[in-house]
Amino acid sequence: MITHLNLGWLGVYPRHEVGIKGIFISPFIHSTDVMHLINNSVPLFVGMAMIIFFYQRVAIKAILLIYLMTGMGVWMFGREVLHIGASGVIYGLISFIFWNGVFRRNIKSIVLALIILMLYSGMFLGVLPNQPGISWESHLIGAIVGIIVSFMFRHEVEKDEIPTYQVDVEDAHLLDEEGEYFLDRDTFSKTRNERMRNQSDWFSDSTF
């Protein structure tokens, strides 16, 4: 938010009751430095767009969790100074996309992780306390929150991630009305000895 008013007091002030409101408000408050605002707006838009488009099933929940958990983390563990800006949330979004590639391990997630790595690999330096006036705690906590949220939703499969199977024309008569096979796909490819061995295993497992 660009304004001539001093709204820094609306930021997160760690471990003080007056700073709790900053958990919800601080991402919308920025300095009057236009370039800083632009540098934050682009990755914020890219991160949110990628999550909403490619992870539709968890997008809203993931973004809200990253937004709130980052602010709460800064309030609990940050230095006792005012923290403003959306940088922590941005780190959370970028981290979420990258670590989805690690936890989900499907082609889409891995490709997205590599894209994020190429675009924003330089952001990893932002978690180090080497820049005065920068809330590196927000960056670090946001990155950690992104890892946690991606791990939480690692089993939430998107529609385009569900594996599909092709049915040979000559096998179509083996399907029932719901498209399921009456018999196992490998029934006719097994030898007689293999089928007998499987049956004996089944009987032995069924006895009490």
C-alpha positions as CSV (number, residue, x, y, z in Angstrom):
1,M,0.0,0.0,0.0
2,I,1.6,3.3,-1.1
3,T,0.6,6.3,1.0
4,H,2.2,9.3,2.6
5,L,0.8,8.2,6.0
6,N,2.9,6.3,8.4
7,L,1.1,2.9,8.6
8,G,4.1,1.0,10.0
9,W,2.4,0.7,13.3
10,L,-0.1,-1.7,11.6
11,G,2.7,-4.2,11.0
12,V,3.5,-7.3,13.0
13,Y,5.1,-6.5,16.4
14,P,6.3,-9.8,17.7
15,R,5.0,-11.1,21.1
16,H,3.0,-7.9,21.8
17,E,-0.7,-7.8,21.8
18,V,-0.7,-4.6,19.8
19,G,1.1,-6.4,17.0
20,I,-1.4,-9.2,16.5
21,K,-3.4,-7.1,14.0
22,G,-0.3,-7.1,11.8
23,I,-0.8,-10.8,11.1
24,F,-3.8,-9.9,9.0
25,I,-2.8,-6.4,7.8
26,S,1.0,-6.2,7.3
27,P,1.1,-7.9,3.9
28,F,-0.8,-5.0,2.5
29,I,1.5,-2.3,3.9
30,H,4.7,-1.4,2.0
31,S,7.2,1.5,1.9
32,T,6.8,4.3,-0.6
33,D,9.7,2.7,-2.7
34,V,7.9,2.0,-6.0
35,M,10.6,-0.4,-7.2
36,H,10.3,-2.5,-4.0
37,L,6.6,-2.7,-4.5
38,I,7.0,-3.8,-8.1
39,N,9.7,-6.4,-7.1
40,N,7.2,-7.8,-4.6
41,S,4.1,-7.6,-6.7
42,V,5.5,-9.7,-9.7
43,P,6.5,-12.8,-7.7
44,L,3.3,-12.5,-5.6
45,F,1.2,-12.6,-8.7
46,V,3.2,-15.4,-10.3
47,G,3.1,-17.5,-7.2
48,M,-0.6,-17.1,-6.6
49,A,-1.4,-17.6,-10.3
50,M,0.6,-20.8,-10.5
51,I,-1.0,-22.2,-7.4
52,I,-4.5,-21.3,-8.4
53,F,-4.1,-22.7,-11.9
54,F,-2.1,-25.8,-11.3
55,Y,-3.2,-26.8,-7.8
56,Q,-6.9,-25.9,-7.9
57,R,-8.0,-28.4,-5.4
58,V,-5.9,-27.0,-2.6
59,A,-5.2,-23.4,-3.8
60,I,-7.5,-21.4,-1.5
61,K,-6.6,-23.5,1.6
62,A,-2.9,-23.4,0.8
63,I,-2.8,-19.6,0.2
64,L,-4.8,-18.8,3.3
65,L,-2.6,-21.1,5.5
66,I,0.6,-19.6,4.1
67,Y,-0.8,-16.1,4.7
68,L,-1.9,-16.7,8.3
69,M,0.9,-19.1,9.4
70,T,3.6,-16.8,8.1
71,G,2.2,-13.8,10.1
72,M,1.7,-15.9,13.2
73,G,5.3,-17.3,12.9
74,V,6.7,-13.8,12.6
75,W,4.7,-12.6,15.6
76,M,6.0,-15.6,17.7
77,F,9.6,-15.7,16.6
78,G,10.6,-12.4,14.9
79,R,12.7,-9.6,16.4
80,E,10.9,-7.0,18.5
81,V,10.6,-4.5,15.6
82,L,7.7,-3.8,13.3
83,H,7.5,-6.1,10.3
84,I,5.6,-5.0,7.2
85,G,5.2,-6.2,3.6
86,A,4.2,-9.3,1.7
87,S,7.7,-10.7,1.4
88,G,7.0,-13.5,3.9
89,V,3.9,-14.6,2.0
90,I,5.8,-14.5,-1.3
91,Y,8.5,-16.8,0.2
92,G,5.7,-19.1,1.4
93,L,4.1,-19.3,-2.1
94,I,7.4,-19.9,-3.9
95,S,8.5,-22.5,-1.3
96,F,5.1,-24.2,-1.6
97,I,5.5,-24.6,-5.4
98,F,9.1,-25.8,-5.2
99,W,8.5,-28.4,-2.4
100,N,5.5,-29.7,-4.2
101,G,7.9,-31.0,-6.8
102,V,9.8,-32.8,-4.0
103,F,6.8,-34.3,-2.2
104,R,4.5,-35.1,-5.1
105,R,7.1,-36.3,-7.6
106,N,4.9,-36.1,-10.6
107,I,5.9,-34.5,-13.9
108,K,3.8,-31.4,-13.5
109,S,5.0,-30.6,-10.0
110,I,8.7,-31.3,-10.9
111,V,8.5,-29.0,-13.9
112,L,6.9,-26.2,-11.9
113,A,9.5,-26.6,-9.2
114,L,12.3,-26.3,-11.8
115,I,10.6,-23.2,-13.3
116,I,10.5,-21.6,-9.8
117,L,14.1,-22.6,-9.2
118,M,15.2,-20.9,-12.4
119,L,13.1,-17.7,-11.8
120,Y,13.7,-17.1,-8.1
121,S,16.7,-19.1,-7.0
122,G,18.3,-15.8,-5.9
123,M,15.5,-15.4,-3.3
124,F,17.2,-18.1,-1.2
125,L,19.7,-15.5,0.0
126,G,16.9,-13.5,1.5
127,V,16.6,-15.9,4.4
128,L,20.0,-14.8,5.7
129,P,20.3,-11.9,8.2
130,N,22.7,-9.9,6.0
131,Q,20.6,-7.0,4.8
132,P,19.7,-4.1,7.2
133,G,16.1,-3.0,7.2
134,I,14.9,-6.3,5.7
135,S,12.7,-8.7,7.7
136,W,14.7,-11.8,7.0
137,E,12.7,-13.6,9.6
138,S,9.6,-13.1,7.5
139,H,11.4,-14.6,4.5
140,L,12.7,-17.6,6.5
141,I,9.4,-18.3,8.3
142,G,7.5,-17.9,5.0
143,A,9.8,-20.5,3.4
144,I,9.4,-22.9,6.2
145,V,5.6,-22.5,6.2
146,G,5.6,-23.2,2.4
147,I,7.4,-26.5,3.2
148,I,4.9,-27.4,5.9
149,V,1.8,-26.6,3.8
150,S,3.1,-28.5,0.7
151,F,3.8,-31.5,3.0
152,M,0.3,-31.2,4.4
153,F,-1.3,-31.4,0.9
154,R,1.1,-33.8,-0.7
155,H,-1.6,-36.5,-1.1
156,E,-4.2,-34.1,-2.5
157,V,-4.3,-35.3,-6.1
158,E,-5.4,-32.9,-8.8
159,K,-7.6,-34.0,-11.6
160,D,-4.8,-33.8,-14.1
161,E,-2.6,-36.0,-11.9
162,I,-5.0,-39.0,-11.8
163,P,-3.5,-41.8,-14.0
164,T,-5.6,-42.9,-17.0
165,Y,-5.5,-46.3,-18.6
166,Q,-6.1,-47.1,-22.2
167,V,-8.2,-50.2,-23.1
168,D,-7.3,-52.2,-26.2
169,V,-10.2,-52.8,-28.6
170,E,-9.9,-56.5,-28.3
171,D,-10.2,-56.2,-24.5
172,A,-13.3,-54.1,-24.6
173,H,-15.6,-57.1,-24.2
174,L,-13.9,-57.9,-20.8
175,L,-15.3,-54.7,-19.3
176,D,-18.5,-54.5,-17.2
177,E,-21.0,-51.6,-17.5
178,E,-18.9,-49.4,-15.1
179,G,-15.7,-49.9,-17.2
180,E,-14.2,-52.3,-14.7
181,Y,-12.6,-55.7,-15.7
182,F,-14.4,-58.9,-14.7
183,L,-11.1,-60.6,-14.4
184,D,-7.6,-59.4,-13.6
185,R,-5.8,-58.0,-16.5
186,D,-3.0,-60.6,-16.3
187,T,-5.4,-63.6,-16.0
188,F,-4.7,-64.9,-19.5
189,S,-1.0,-64.0,-19.5
190,K,-0.3,-66.1,-16.5
191,T,0.8,-69.7,-16.9
192,R,-1.2,-72.5,-15.4
193,N,1.3,-73.0,-12.6
194,E,1.3,-69.3,-11.7
195,R,-2.5,-69.3,-11.4
196,M,-2.5,-72.4,-9.2
197,R,0.2,-70.9,-7.0
198,N,-1.8,-67.7,-6.6
199,Q,-4.9,-69.7,-5.7
200,S,-2.9,-71.7,-3.1
201,D,-1.6,-68.5,-1.6
202,W,-5.1,-67.1,-1.4
203,F,-6.4,-70.2,0.4
204,S,-3.5,-70.2,2.8
205,D,-4.2,-66.5,3.6
206,S,-7.9,-67.2,4.1
207,T,-7.5,-70.0,6.7
208,F,-7.8,-69.2,10.4
